[in-house]
Amino acid sequence: MSEASHPYAGLWVTDDGRIRHELLPNGRYVEARGSRERAYEGRYEVRGDHIDYWDDTGFTADGDFIDGVLHHAGMVLRRR
């Protein structure tokens, strides 16, 4: 699925607001952690309800969208 056409582009935030993932429509993401607005950046790919991340430093991660909620690395992020 093309990043530009998936329904998950936008801002995803933990309930406490500490972790924020911005999924950009061009297939890039920016992760903020606390006061660090650009703590991590990289690319991502969505296939169905699954997301794979590749950080610019080489770190990889993944997650799943379940009932409109992003489950990623033990965290729960909701669309904001």
PDB file of N, CA, C and O in Angstrom:
ATOM      1  N   MET A   1       0.845  -1.179   0.000  1.00  0.00           N
ATOM      2  CA  MET A   1       0.000   0.000   0.000  1.00  0.00           C
ATOM      3  C   MET A   1       0.888   1.240   0.000  1.00  0.00           C
ATOM      4  O   MET A   1       1.826   1.341   0.790  1.00  0.00           O
ATOM      5  N   SER A   2       0.596   2.144  -0.857  1.00  0.00           N
ATOM      6  CA  SER A   2       1.345   3.388  -0.932  1.00  0.00           C
ATOM      7  C   SER A   2       1.148   4.190   0.348  1.00  0.00           C
ATOM      8  O   SER A   2       0.033   4.290   0.859  1.00  0.00           O
ATOM      9  N   GLU A   3       2.235   4.762   0.863  1.00  0.00           N
ATOM     10  CA  GLU A   3       2.127   5.561   2.073  1.00  0.00           C
ATOM     11  C   GLU A   3       1.133   6.710   1.898  1.00  0.00           C
ATOM     12  O   GLU A   3       0.425   7.078   2.834  1.00  0.00           O
ATOM     13  N   ALA A   4       1.090   7.265   0.699  1.00  0.00           N
ATOM     14  CA  ALA A   4       0.212   8.410   0.466  1.00  0.00           C
ATOM     15  C   ALA A   4      -1.256   8.004   0.514  1.00  0.00           C
ATOM     16  O   ALA A   4      -2.116   8.858   0.728  1.00  0.00           O
ATOM     17  N   SER A   5      -1.568   6.713   0.318  1.00  0.00           N
ATOM     18  CA  SER A   5      -2.963   6.307   0.245  1.00  0.00           C
ATOM     19  C   SER A   5      -3.475   5.606   1.504  1.00  0.00           C
ATOM     20  O   SER A   5      -4.670   5.324   1.597  1.00  0.00           O
ATOM     21  N   HIS A   6      -2.608   5.319   2.471  1.00  0.00           N
ATOM     22  CA  HIS A   6      -3.101   4.609   3.647  1.00  0.00           C
ATOM     23  C   HIS A   6      -3.829   5.567   4.584  1.00  0.00           C
ATOM     24  O   HIS A   6      -3.578   6.772   4.564  1.00  0.00           O
ATOM     25  N   PRO A   7      -4.728   5.032   5.403  1.00  0.00           N
ATOM     26  CA  PRO A   7      -5.545   5.898   6.271  1.00  0.00           C
ATOM     27  C   PRO A   7      -4.883   6.283   7.592  1.00  0.00           C
ATOM     28  O   PRO A   7      -5.521   6.924   8.427  1.00  0.00           O
ATOM     29  N   TYR A   8      -3.617   5.909   7.803  1.00  0.00           N
ATOM     30  CA  TYR A   8      -2.999   6.113   9.110  1.00  0.00           C
ATOM     31  C   TYR A   8      -2.041   7.296   9.178  1.00  0.00           C
ATOM     32  O   TYR A   8      -1.472   7.547  10.241  1.00  0.00           O
ATOM     33  N   ALA A   9      -1.843   8.022   8.104  1.00  0.00           N
ATOM     34  CA  ALA A   9      -0.977   9.203   8.153  1.00  0.00           C
ATOM     35  C   ALA A   9      -1.539  10.192   9.167  1.00  0.00           C
ATOM     36  O   ALA A   9      -2.754  10.345   9.294  1.00  0.00           O
ATOM     37  N   GLY A  10      -0.654  10.851   9.878  1.00  0.00           N
ATOM     38  CA  GLY A  10      -1.078  11.822  10.878  1.00  0.00           C
ATOM     39  C   GLY A  10      -0.323  11.643  12.171  1.00  0.00           C
ATOM     40  O   GLY A  10       0.696  10.954  12.209  1.00  0.00           O
ATOM     41  N   LEU A  11      -0.812  12.256  13.231  1.00  0.00           N
ATOM     42  CA  LEU A  11      -0.145  12.260  14.526  1.00  0.00           C
ATOM     43  C   LEU A  11      -0.755  11.214  15.445  1.00  0.00           C
ATOM     44  O   LEU A  11      -1.973  11.140  15.609  1.00  0.00           O
ATOM     45  N   TRP A  12       0.120  10.403  16.046  1.00  0.00           N
ATOM     46  CA  TRP A  12      -0.273   9.353  16.993  1.00  0.00           C
ATOM     47  C   TRP A  12       0.450   9.618  18.306  1.00  0.00           C
ATOM     48  O   TRP A  12       1.655   9.868  18.308  1.00  0.00           O
ATOM     49  N   VAL A  13      -0.278   9.566  19.434  1.00  0.00           N
ATOM     50  CA  VAL A  13       0.263  10.024  20.710  1.00  0.00           C
ATOM     51  C   VAL A  13      -0.117   9.042  21.820  1.00  0.00           C
ATOM     52  O   VAL A  13      -1.236   8.529  21.842  1.00  0.00           O
ATOM     53  N   THR A  14       0.826   8.778  22.750  1.00  0.00           N
ATOM     54  CA  THR A  14       0.498   7.988  23.936  1.00  0.00           C
ATOM     55  C   THR A  14      -0.444   8.808  24.814  1.00  0.00           C
ATOM     56  O   THR A  14      -0.484  10.035  24.718  1.00  0.00           O
ATOM     57  N   ASP A  15      -1.197   8.124  25.666  1.00  0.00           N
ATOM     58  CA  ASP A  15      -2.182   8.816  26.501  1.00  0.00           C
ATOM     59  C   ASP A  15      -1.555   9.888  27.386  1.00  0.00           C
ATOM     60  O   ASP A  15      -2.200  10.890  27.694  1.00  0.00           O
ATOM     61  N   ASP A  16      -0.295   9.684  27.801  1.00  0.00           N
ATOM     62  CA  ASP A  16       0.362  10.693  28.638  1.00  0.00           C
ATOM     63  C   ASP A  16       1.031  11.800  27.823  1.00  0.00           C
ATOM     64  O   ASP A  16       1.590  12.742  28.386  1.00  0.00           O
ATOM     65  N   GLY A  17       0.969  11.680  26.473  1.00  0.00           N
ATOM     66  CA  GLY A  17       1.528  12.706  25.594  1.00  0.00           C
ATOM     67  C   GLY A  17       3.035  12.667  25.458  1.00  0.00           C
ATOM     68  O   GLY A  17       3.606  13.495  24.749  1.00  0.00           O
ATOM     69  N   ARG A  18       3.692  11.733  26.116  1.00  0.00           N
ATOM     70  CA  ARG A  18       5.159  11.692  26.113  1.00  0.00           C
ATOM     71  C   ARG A  18       5.741  11.250  24.781  1.00  0.00           C
ATOM     72  O   ARG A  18       6.751  11.801  24.344  1.00  0.00           O
ATOM     73  N   ILE A  19       5.132  10.271  24.124  1.00  0.00           N
ATOM     74  CA  ILE A  19       5.625   9.749  22.848  1.00  0.00           C
ATOM     75  C   ILE A  19       4.660  10.179  21.758  1.00  0.00           C
ATOM     76  O   ILE A  19       3.447   9.994  21.864  1.00  0.00           O
ATOM     77  N   ARG A  20       5.229  10.759  20.704  1.00  0.00           N
ATOM     78  CA  ARG A  20       4.409  11.249  19.595  1.00  0.00           C
ATOM     79  C   ARG A  20       5.034  10.798  18.280  1.00  0.00           C
ATOM     80  O   ARG A  20       6.195  11.098  17.999  1.00  0.00           O
ATOM     81  N   HIS A  21       4.265  10.081  17.485  1.00  0.00           N
ATOM     82  CA  HIS A  21       4.709   9.658  16.147  1.00  0.00           C
ATOM     83  C   HIS A  21       3.926  10.443  15.114  1.00  0.00           C
ATOM     84  O   HIS A  21       2.696  10.402  15.093  1.00  0.00           O
ATOM     85  N   GLU A  22       4.625  11.146  14.272  1.00  0.00           N
ATOM     86  CA  GLU A  22       3.967  11.798  13.143  1.00  0.00           C
ATOM     87  C   GLU A  22       4.303  10.993  11.903  1.00  0.00           C
ATOM     88  O   GLU A  22       5.452  10.959  11.462  1.00  0.00           O
ATOM     89  N   LEU A  23       3.284  10.340  11.342  1.00  0.00           N
ATOM     90  CA  LEU A  23       3.440   9.557  10.116  1.00  0.00           C
ATOM     91  C   LEU A  23       3.134  10.472   8.943  1.00  0.00           C
ATOM     92  O   LEU A  23       1.977  10.798   8.681  1.00  0.00           O
ATOM     93  N   LEU A  24       4.165  10.877   8.253  1.00  0.00           N
ATOM     94  CA  LEU A  24       4.014  11.809   7.142  1.00  0.00           C
ATOM     95  C   LEU A  24       3.540  11.052   5.901  1.00  0.00           C
ATOM     96  O   LEU A  24       3.878   9.880   5.738  1.00  0.00           O
ATOM     97  N   PRO A  25       2.769  11.689   5.030  1.00  0.00           N
ATOM     98  CA  PRO A  25       2.234  11.000   3.850  1.00  0.00           C
ATOM     99  C   PRO A  25       3.299  10.586   2.835  1.00  0.00           C
ATOM    100  O   PRO A  25       2.996   9.834   1.909  1.00  0.00           O
ATOM    101  N   ASN A  26       4.531  11.057   2.986  1.00  0.00           N
ATOM    102  CA  ASN A  26       5.595  10.700   2.039  1.00  0.00           C
ATOM    103  C   ASN A  26       6.382   9.464   2.477  1.00  0.00           C
ATOM    104  O   ASN A  26       7.408   9.139   1.880  1.00  0.00           O
ATOM    105  N   GLY A  27       5.900   8.764   3.531  1.00  0.00           N
ATOM    106  CA  GLY A  27       6.581   7.558   3.983  1.00  0.00           C
ATOM    107  C   GLY A  27       7.670   7.804   5.016  1.00  0.00           C
ATOM    108  O   GLY A  27       8.402   6.879   5.369  1.00  0.00           O
ATOM    109  N   ARG A  28       7.790   9.018   5.501  1.00  0.00           N
ATOM    110  CA  ARG A  28       8.746   9.344   6.561  1.00  0.00           C
ATOM    111  C   ARG A  28       7.981   9.534   7.869  1.00  0.00           C
ATOM    112  O   ARG A  28       6.782   9.813   7.867  1.00  0.00           O
ATOM    113  N   TYR A  29       8.693   9.379   8.982  1.00  0.00           N
ATOM    114  CA  TYR A  29       8.083   9.645  10.272  1.00  0.00           C
ATOM    115  C   TYR A  29       9.048  10.443  11.134  1.00  0.00           C
ATOM    116  O   TYR A  29      10.262  10.437  10.930  1.00  0.00           O
ATOM    117  N   VAL A  30       8.459  11.128  12.106  1.00  0.00           N
ATOM    118  CA  VAL A  30       9.213  11.863  13.121  1.00  0.00           C
ATOM    119  C   VAL A  30       8.637  11.431  14.465  1.00  0.00           C
ATOM    120  O   VAL A  30       7.427  11.488  14.686  1.00  0.00           O
ATOM    121  N   GLU A  31       9.527  10.997  15.360  1.00  0.00           N
ATOM    122  CA  GLU A  31       9.095  10.594  16.703  1.00  0.00           C
ATOM    123  C   GLU A  31       9.625  11.595  17.711  1.00  0.00           C
ATOM    124  O   GLU A  31      10.820  11.889  17.748  1.00  0.00           O
ATOM    125  N   ALA A  32       8.727  12.110  18.522  1.00  0.00           N
ATOM    126  CA  ALA A  32       9.095  13.002  19.614  1.00  0.00           C
ATOM    127  C   ALA A  32       8.974  12.223  20.916  1.00  0.00           C
ATOM    128  O   ALA A  32       8.079  11.395  21.081  1.00  0.00           O
ATOM    129  N   ARG A  33       9.888  12.503  21.837  1.00  0.00           N
ATOM    130  CA  ARG A  33       9.870  11.873  23.161  1.00  0.00           C
ATOM    131  C   ARG A  33      10.055  12.964  24.198  1.00  0.00           C
ATOM    132  O   ARG A  33      11.113  13.587  24.287  1.00  0.00           O
ATOM    133  N   GLY A  34       9.022  13.182  24.973  1.00  0.00           N
ATOM    134  CA  GLY A  34       9.076  14.243  25.978  1.00  0.00           C
ATOM    135  C   GLY A  34       9.342  15.580  25.324  1.00  0.00           C
ATOM    136  O   GLY A  34       8.606  15.987  24.424  1.00  0.00           O
ATOM    137  N   SER A  35      10.387  16.275  25.762  1.00  0.00           N
ATOM    138  CA  SER A  35      10.703  17.592  25.194  1.00  0.00           C
ATOM    139  C   SER A  35      11.572  17.498  23.938  1.00  0.00           C
ATOM    140  O   SER A  35      11.844  18.516  23.301  1.00  0.00           O
ATOM    141  N   ARG A  36      12.008  16.300  23.577  1.00  0.00           N
ATOM    142  CA  ARG A  36      12.820  16.113  22.359  1.00  0.00           C
ATOM    143  C   ARG A  36      11.890  15.959  21.156  1.00  0.00           C
ATOM    144  O   ARG A  36      11.381  14.868  20.900  1.00  0.00           O
ATOM    145  N   GLU A  37      11.672  17.035  20.427  1.00  0.00           N
ATOM    146  CA  GLU A  37      10.697  17.043  19.335  1.00  0.00           C
ATOM    147  C   GLU A  37      11.090  16.158  18.155  1.00  0.00           C
ATOM    148  O   GLU A  37      10.207  15.613  17.493  1.00  0.00           O
ATOM    149  N   ARG A  38      12.360  15.998  17.873  1.00  0.00           N
ATOM    150  CA  ARG A  38      12.810  15.164  16.759  1.00  0.00           C
ATOM    151  C   ARG A  38      13.794  14.116  17.283  1.00  0.00           C
ATOM    152  O   ARG A  38      14.932  14.025  16.821  1.00  0.00           O
ATOM    153  N   ALA A  39      13.332  13.327  18.258  1.00  0.00           N
ATOM    154  CA  ALA A  39      14.198  12.338  18.885  1.00  0.00           C
ATOM    155  C   ALA A  39      14.636  11.278  17.876  1.00  0.00           C
ATOM    156  O   ALA A  39      15.791  10.853  17.879  1.00  0.00           O
ATOM    157  N   TYR A  40      13.715  10.856  17.019  1.00  0.00           N
ATOM    158  CA  TYR A  40      14.010   9.843  16.007  1.00  0.00           C
ATOM    159  C   TYR A  40      13.293  10.203  14.718  1.00  0.00           C
ATOM    160  O   TYR A  40      12.193  10.756  14.729  1.00  0.00           O
ATOM    161  N   GLU A  41      13.939   9.877  13.613  1.00  0.00           N
ATOM    162  CA  GLU A  41      13.332  10.089  12.296  1.00  0.00           C
ATOM    163  C   GLU A  41      13.690   8.905  11.421  1.00  0.00           C
ATOM    164  O   GLU A  41      14.709   8.247  11.633  1.00  0.00           O
ATOM    165  N   GLY A  42      12.861   8.642  10.454  1.00  0.00           N
ATOM    166  CA  GLY A  42      13.147   7.545   9.537  1.00  0.00           C
ATOM    167  C   GLY A  42      12.025   7.366   8.545  1.00  0.00           C
ATOM    168  O   GLY A  42      11.236   8.275   8.287  1.00  0.00           O
ATOM    169  N   ARG A  43      11.979   6.170   7.997  1.00  0.00           N
ATOM    170  CA  ARG A  43      10.926   5.859   7.035  1.00  0.00           C
ATOM    171  C   ARG A  43      10.045   4.760   7.602  1.00  0.00           C
ATOM    172  O   ARG A  43      10.431   4.049   8.530  1.00  0.00           O
ATOM    173  N   TYR A  44       8.871   4.636   7.035  1.00  0.00           N
ATOM    174  CA  TYR A  44       7.953   3.596   7.462  1.00  0.00           C
ATOM    175  C   TYR A  44       7.185   3.084   6.258  1.00  0.00           C
ATOM    176  O   TYR A  44       7.125   3.727   5.211  1.00  0.00           O
ATOM    177  N   GLU A  45       6.605   1.916   6.436  1.00  0.00           N
ATOM    178  CA  GLU A  45       5.770   1.329   5.392  1.00  0.00           C
ATOM    179  C   GLU A  45       4.583   0.657   6.061  1.00  0.00           C
ATOM    180  O   GLU A  45       4.737  -0.068   7.044  1.00  0.00           O
ATOM    181  N   VAL A  46       3.398   0.906   5.519  1.00  0.00           N
ATOM    182  CA  VAL A  46       2.176   0.307   6.028  1.00  0.00           C
ATOM    183  C   VAL A  46       1.691  -0.726   5.025  1.00  0.00           C
ATOM    184  O   VAL A  46       1.588  -0.456   3.829  1.00  0.00           O
ATOM    185  N   ARG A  47       1.397  -1.915   5.538  1.00  0.00           N
ATOM    186  CA  ARG A  47       0.777  -2.973   4.725  1.00  0.00           C
ATOM    187  C   ARG A  47      -0.451  -3.435   5.480  1.00  0.00           C
ATOM    188  O   ARG A  47      -0.342  -4.076   6.525  1.00  0.00           O
ATOM    189  N   GLY A  48      -1.609  -3.111   4.955  1.00  0.00           N
ATOM    190  CA  GLY A  48      -2.840  -3.430   5.678  1.00  0.00           C
ATOM    191  C   GLY A  48      -2.878  -2.657   6.978  1.00  0.00           C
ATOM    192  O   GLY A  48      -2.879  -1.426   6.978  1.00  0.00           O
ATOM    193  N   ASP A  49      -2.909  -3.391   8.106  1.00  0.00           N
ATOM    194  CA  ASP A  49      -2.931  -2.772   9.426  1.00  0.00           C
ATOM    195  C   ASP A  49      -1.596  -2.937  10.156  1.00  0.00           C
ATOM    196  O   ASP A  49      -1.528  -2.755  11.371  1.00  0.00           O
ATOM    197  N   HIS A  50      -0.545  -3.278   9.424  1.00  0.00           N
ATOM    198  CA  HIS A  50       0.786  -3.482  10.012  1.00  0.00           C
ATOM    199  C   HIS A  50       1.712  -2.356   9.553  1.00  0.00           C
ATOM    200  O   HIS A  50       1.651  -1.928   8.400  1.00  0.00           O
ATOM    201  N   ILE A  51       2.568  -1.881  10.455  1.00  0.00           N
ATOM    202  CA  ILE A  51       3.534  -0.832  10.122  1.00  0.00           C
ATOM    203  C   ILE A  51       4.942  -1.310  10.479  1.00  0.00           C
ATOM    204  O   ILE A  51       5.166  -1.876  11.550  1.00  0.00           O
ATOM    205  N   ASP A  52       5.877  -1.076   9.575  1.00  0.00           N
ATOM    206  CA  ASP A  52       7.291  -1.325   9.809  1.00  0.00           C
ATOM    207  C   ASP A  52       8.011   0.009   9.790  1.00  0.00           C
ATOM    208  O   ASP A  52       7.747   0.856   8.936  1.00  0.00           O
ATOM    209  N   TYR A  53       8.931   0.196  10.745  1.00  0.00           N
ATOM    210  CA  TYR A  53       9.726   1.417  10.860  1.00  0.00           C
ATOM    211  C   TYR A  53      11.196   1.098  10.607  1.00  0.00           C
ATOM    212  O   TYR A  53      11.681   0.044  11.018  1.00  0.00           O
ATOM    213  N   TRP A  54      11.903   1.998   9.937  1.00  0.00           N
ATOM    214  CA  TRP A  54      13.349   1.948   9.764  1.00  0.00           C
ATOM    215  C   TRP A  54      13.890   3.308  10.161  1.00  0.00           C
ATOM    216  O   TRP A  54      13.772   4.271   9.404  1.00  0.00           O
ATOM    217  N   ASP A  55      14.481   3.394  11.341  1.00  0.00           N
ATOM    218  CA  ASP A  55      15.064   4.631  11.840  1.00  0.00           C
ATOM    219  C   ASP A  55      16.294   4.974  10.999  1.00  0.00           C
ATOM    220  O   ASP A  55      16.967   4.074  10.499  1.00  0.00           O
ATOM    221  N   ASP A  56      16.590   6.240  10.842  1.00  0.00           N
ATOM    222  CA  ASP A  56      17.757   6.669  10.065  1.00  0.00           C
ATOM    223  C   ASP A  56      19.077   6.167  10.647  1.00  0.00           C
ATOM    224  O   ASP A  56      20.088   6.144   9.944  1.00  0.00           O
ATOM    225  N   THR A  57      19.084   5.766  11.918  1.00  0.00           N
ATOM    226  CA  THR A  57      20.302   5.240  12.532  1.00  0.00           C
ATOM    227  C   THR A  57      20.447   3.734  12.317  1.00  0.00           C
ATOM    228  O   THR A  57      21.468   3.156  12.690  1.00  0.00           O
ATOM    229  N   GLY A  58      19.428   3.084  11.715  1.00  0.00           N
ATOM    230  CA  GLY A  58      19.485   1.655  11.450  1.00  0.00           C
ATOM    231  C   GLY A  58      18.597   0.805  12.337  1.00  0.00           C
ATOM    232  O   GLY A  58      18.464  -0.394  12.096  1.00  0.00           O
ATOM    233  N   PHE A  59      17.984   1.391  13.356  1.00  0.00           N
ATOM    234  CA  PHE A  59      17.080   0.668  14.241  1.00  0.00           C
ATOM    235  C   PHE A  59      15.798   0.326  13.490  1.00  0.00           C
ATOM    236  O   PHE A  59      15.314   1.133  12.696  1.00  0.00           O
ATOM    237  N   THR A  60      15.242  -0.866  13.733  1.00  0.00           N
ATOM    238  CA  THR A  60      13.971  -1.245  13.115  1.00  0.00           C
ATOM    239  C   THR A  60      12.951  -1.572  14.197  1.00  0.00           C
ATOM    240  O   THR A  60      13.306  -1.994  15.298  1.00  0.00           O
ATOM    241  N   ALA A  61      11.697  -1.375  13.870  1.00  0.00           N
ATOM    242  CA  ALA A  61      10.596  -1.684  14.786  1.00  0.00           C
ATOM    243  C   ALA A  61       9.346  -1.910  13.953  1.00  0.00           C
ATOM    244  O   ALA A  61       9.327  -1.651  12.750  1.00  0.00           O
ATOM    245  N   ASP A  62       8.314  -2.392  14.606  1.00  0.00           N
ATOM    246  CA  ASP A  62       7.046  -2.561  13.896  1.00  0.00           C
ATOM    247  C   ASP A  62       5.898  -2.373  14.872  1.00  0.00           C
ATOM    248  O   ASP A  62       6.100  -2.187  16.072  1.00  0.00           O
ATOM    249  N   GLY A  63       4.696  -2.424  14.332  1.00  0.00           N
ATOM    250  CA  GLY A  63       3.506  -2.269  15.147  1.00  0.00           C
ATOM    251  C   GLY A  63       2.278  -2.655  14.344  1.00  0.00           C
ATOM    252  O   GLY A  63       2.363  -3.003  13.167  1.00  0.00           O
ATOM    253  N   ASP A  64       1.140  -2.583  15.007  1.00  0.00           N
ATOM    254  CA  ASP A  64      -0.126  -2.926  14.366  1.00  0.00           C
ATOM    255  C   ASP A  64      -1.197  -1.933  14.777  1.00  0.00           C
ATOM    256  O   ASP A  64      -1.228  -1.465  15.915  1.00  0.00           O
ATOM    257  N   PHE A  65      -2.064  -1.624  13.846  1.00  0.00           N
ATOM    258  CA  PHE A  65      -3.227  -0.791  14.099  1.00  0.00           C
ATOM    259  C   PHE A  65      -4.392  -1.734  14.397  1.00  0.00           C
ATOM    260  O   PHE A  65      -4.793  -2.527  13.545  1.00  0.00           O
ATOM    261  N   ILE A  66      -4.931  -1.639  15.615  1.00  0.00           N
ATOM    262  CA  ILE A  66      -6.022  -2.506  16.034  1.00  0.00           C
ATOM    263  C   ILE A  66      -7.154  -1.619  16.533  1.00  0.00           C
ATOM    264  O   ILE A  66      -6.995  -0.874  17.499  1.00  0.00           O
ATOM    265  N   ASP A  67      -8.293  -1.707  15.866  1.00  0.00           N
ATOM    266  CA  ASP A  67      -9.468  -0.906  16.243  1.00  0.00           C
ATOM    267  C   ASP A  67      -9.136   0.577  16.363  1.00  0.00           C
ATOM    268  O   ASP A  67      -9.580   1.244  17.297  1.00  0.00           O
ATOM    269  N   GLY A  68      -8.353   1.091  15.415  1.00  0.00           N
ATOM    270  CA  GLY A  68      -8.043   2.520  15.382  1.00  0.00           C
ATOM    271  C   GLY A  68      -6.984   2.969  16.363  1.00  0.00           C
ATOM    272  O   GLY A  68      -6.818   4.168  16.588  1.00  0.00           O
ATOM    273  N   VAL A  69      -6.255   2.014  16.959  1.00  0.00           N
ATOM    274  CA  VAL A  69      -5.208   2.322  17.934  1.00  0.00           C
ATOM    275  C   VAL A  69      -3.905   1.701  17.440  1.00  0.00           C
ATOM    276  O   VAL A  69      -3.901   0.566  16.964  1.00  0.00           O
ATOM    277  N   LEU A  70      -2.799   2.436  17.550  1.00  0.00           N
ATOM    278  CA  LEU A  70      -1.491   1.929  17.144  1.00  0.00           C
ATOM    279  C   LEU A  70      -0.813   1.272  18.342  1.00  0.00           C
ATOM    280  O   LEU A  70      -0.589   1.908  19.371  1.00  0.00           O
ATOM    281  N   HIS A  71      -0.492  -0.003  18.192  1.00  0.00           N
ATOM    282  CA  HIS A  71       0.245  -0.765  19.205  1.00  0.00           C
ATOM    283  C   HIS A  71       1.660  -0.926  18.675  1.00  0.00           C
ATOM    284  O   HIS A  71       1.875  -1.581  17.655  1.00  0.00           O
ATOM    285  N   HIS A  72       2.633  -0.325  19.371  1.00  0.00           N
ATOM    286  CA  HIS A  72       4.009  -0.276  18.897  1.00  0.00           C
ATOM    287  C   HIS A  72       4.967  -0.401  20.077  1.00  0.00           C
ATOM    288  O   HIS A  72       4.944   0.431  20.984  1.00  0.00           O
ATOM    289  N   ALA A  73       5.803  -1.426  20.073  1.00  0.00           N
ATOM    290  CA  ALA A  73       6.871  -1.613  21.070  1.00  0.00           C
ATOM    291  C   ALA A  73       6.353  -1.502  22.501  1.00  0.00           C
ATOM    292  O   ALA A  73       6.979  -0.857  23.342  1.00  0.00           O
ATOM    293  N   GLY A  74       5.218  -2.124  22.776  1.00  0.00           N
ATOM    294  CA  GLY A  74       4.645  -2.096  24.114  1.00  0.00           C
ATOM    295  C   GLY A  74       3.894  -0.823  24.447  1.00  0.00           C
ATOM    296  O   GLY A  74       3.383  -0.678  25.557  1.00  0.00           O
ATOM    297  N   MET A  75       3.820   0.101  23.500  1.00  0.00           N
ATOM    298  CA  MET A  75       3.110   1.359  23.725  1.00  0.00           C
ATOM    299  C   MET A  75       1.774   1.336  22.986  1.00  0.00           C
ATOM    300  O   MET A  75       1.597   0.594  22.020  1.00  0.00           O
ATOM    301  N   VAL A  76       0.849   2.151  23.454  1.00  0.00           N
ATOM    302  CA  VAL A  76      -0.434   2.351  22.798  1.00  0.00           C
ATOM    303  C   VAL A  76      -0.512   3.818  22.425  1.00  0.00           C
ATOM    304  O   VAL A  76      -0.415   4.696  23.282  1.00  0.00           O
ATOM    305  N   LEU A  77      -0.690   4.077  21.115  1.00  0.00           N
ATOM    306  CA  LEU A  77      -0.770   5.450  20.621  1.00  0.00           C
ATOM    307  C   LEU A  77      -2.117   5.648  19.947  1.00  0.00           C
ATOM    308  O   LEU A  77      -2.589   4.786  19.206  1.00  0.00           O
ATOM    309  N   ARG A  78      -2.722   6.781  20.212  1.00  0.00           N
ATOM    310  CA  ARG A  78      -4.023   7.111  19.618  1.00  0.00           C
ATOM    311  C   ARG A  78      -3.865   8.309  18.690  1.00  0.00           C
ATOM    312  O   ARG A  78      -3.023   9.184  18.894  1.00  0.00           O
ATOM    313  N   ARG A  79      -4.706   8.310  17.665  1.00  0.00           N
ATOM    314  CA  ARG A  79      -4.679   9.419  16.709  1.00  0.00           C
ATOM    315  C   ARG A  79      -5.088  10.708  17.415  1.00  0.00           C
ATOM    316  O   ARG A  79      -6.033  10.738  18.203  1.00  0.00           O
ATOM    317  N   ARG A  80      -4.367  11.743  17.116  1.00  0.00           N
ATOM    318  CA  ARG A  80      -4.683  13.052  17.703  1.00  0.00           C
ATOM    319  C   ARG A  80      -5.089  13.987  16.593  1.00  0.00           C
ATOM    320  O   ARG A  80      -5.401  15.150  16.849  1.00  0.00           O
TER     321      ARG A  80
END
